[in-house]
Amino acid sequence: MPGGDEWTGLEPPVELAAGPDAAPELGVPAGAPEFVVHLQMRPVTGPIFRGATGGVSAGWVRPRGPVSRVDAPLVAALADAWWVAVIERLDRPRPVATVGFTLDLPTDPGTLPRTSDGGLESMFHRGRVIAARDGYTVETRELWTADGRLVSWNTQTVAVIK
C-alpha cells in the first residue's frame, strides 16, 4: 500500500487520552450473557436503556487474566462483546438480534500490547448507530489500542424485536 503499512481514515477517540482507569469497572449485570464474567468492561457512555437520541456506546474492554494467544478469534470476540449501540436509544429492555456482521482487522492481533502477567491491555470500544428505520439499525463498531491504533472495524445490522 502506498505510504506504509499503517492506514486509517478514522480519528482515534478523544477518550483514549483518559485511559481505562478513568472509567469505573462494570460488575456483571443481571441477565448478562455468561461470557461477560471473563471480561473487564469499563463503560464511558451512560447507562443502557436511557432513551438517548444519539446511539453511542463506548468503553474499555479486555479479557480478565492471562491469555495464551492474541489472535483474530480473540479480537473478534472482544469486538462483539460490547452491547450494541441501539440499546442506548431504547427506554426499556427489548430483544435485539444481529442479522448482519462484518469485521475487518487493520492491525495484526499479534502486535497488540500485553500486560506483564500475560494478559491483554484494555482496548477502547466505540459503537455508533449510523442509520435506523423500521426496527432495524446499522452501526459501526471499532476497537482501539490506548496508543491510538485501530484494531478492528465492525459493521452490524441489528433488528430490534417488538
N, C-alpha and C positions, 0 to 999 in steps of 0.2 A: 504494500500500500504506500503511495507517495507520502512523504513526510514522517515516516517512522511507524512504529508498532502501536503506539497509543492513539486512540481516537475516541471522541465523544462530542456530540452536539449539545449535550446537556450540561447545565451548570450544576456543580455539586450543591447539595442543600446547605443553606446557611446554618442549619442546626448542627452540622459537623463540628463547628468551632467549639461548642459547649462540651462535646464528648459524651459518652454514655453515662458517666457517673452523675451528670447533671439531672438525669431523669430517674425517678424512683422505680424500683423493680416492681413489676406487677405480680401479685400472687396468682395462683391458679383459680380462675373464676369458676363458679358453679356452672356445670353444663359445658365446660370447655372440652375440646377433643382430648383424648388420652395422651397424645404425643406432647402436649403443652408442658407436662411435668418435666420433660427433658430439655426444656429451653429456658433461657433467661430472657425476659422481654421487659423493655423499659419504654413505655409509651411517652411520646412527646405531644401528640394531639390529645384532645379532650376525651371524655368517656364515650363509649359507643351508645347507640340508640338515643341520641340527643337532638335529633331533628335538624342537624346542621344543613346549611344550604350549599356549602362548597363541596363536601365529599372528599376530604383528605384524611388519610390515616398514616401516621408516621411514628417511628420509634426505633429503638435499638434491639437487635436480636442476636443471640449466639447459642450454641449448644452448651449445656451445663457440663463441666468437667472436660477431661481429655477426649480427643477424637483420634482414631487410628489413621484416618486418611482425610485429606481435604480434596474432594473431587467434585465432578459435576453433579452426581446424585445428592451430595450434601448441600451444595449450593441451591439445587432445585428445591430441596425440602425447606431450606430457610426462606427462599423466595416465596414459597406458597404457605408458609407457616402463619404469617400475619393475616388478620381478618381483612376481608375485602372492604374497600373504602366506602361502598354504598351503605354499609351498616351504620356509618356515622350519620347518614342522612335519614335513617329510619327513626321513628319516635318510639318504637317498641320492637321486641324480638319478632322476626318473621323468618321462615325458611328461605334460604338462598342456595343456588346451585351454580357452579361454574359449568358453562356449556361450551366455552372455547378457551384455549390456553396455549400460548406460545412463550418460549423462553430462549433468550439469546445470552451467551456468555462472552462478553468482550474482554474479560480478564481470565487468564489461566488460573483455575482454582488452586493449583499447587503453589502459587506465589502469594496466597493470602497470608496476612500476618497471624502468627501463632502466639499464644501465651507461654510463659516459662514452664507451665505444668503440662504442656501438650494440648491445650485447648485452642480454640479459635477466638481471636479478638472479636469484639462486638462489631456488627455491621449495621448501618443505618438503612431502614426500610422506609420508602416513601411510596404510597399508593394514592392515585388521584382519579376520580371519576371524570372522564372526558366527554361522555355522552350518555344520555338516559332517555328512554322512551318506551312506553307501553310495557312496563315491567322488566325491561332489560337495561343493563348498563354495560358500558365498556370502560375499563380502567387500565391505566398504565401503572406498573409497579417496578420499583428499582431497588437494588441493594448497592450500597456504597461502603467502601472502607473509610475509616476515620480520617485517613490522609487524602481523601477525595478521588479515589479510583472507582469507576463504575464496574461493579462485579457482575450484575445481571440486569437485564431489561426484560420485562414480562408484560404481556398484554392479556387481559382476561375479559371475556364476555360473561356476565352474571345475570341469571334470571332471579328476580325477586318473586317468590311464590305467595299469592294472596291467600 
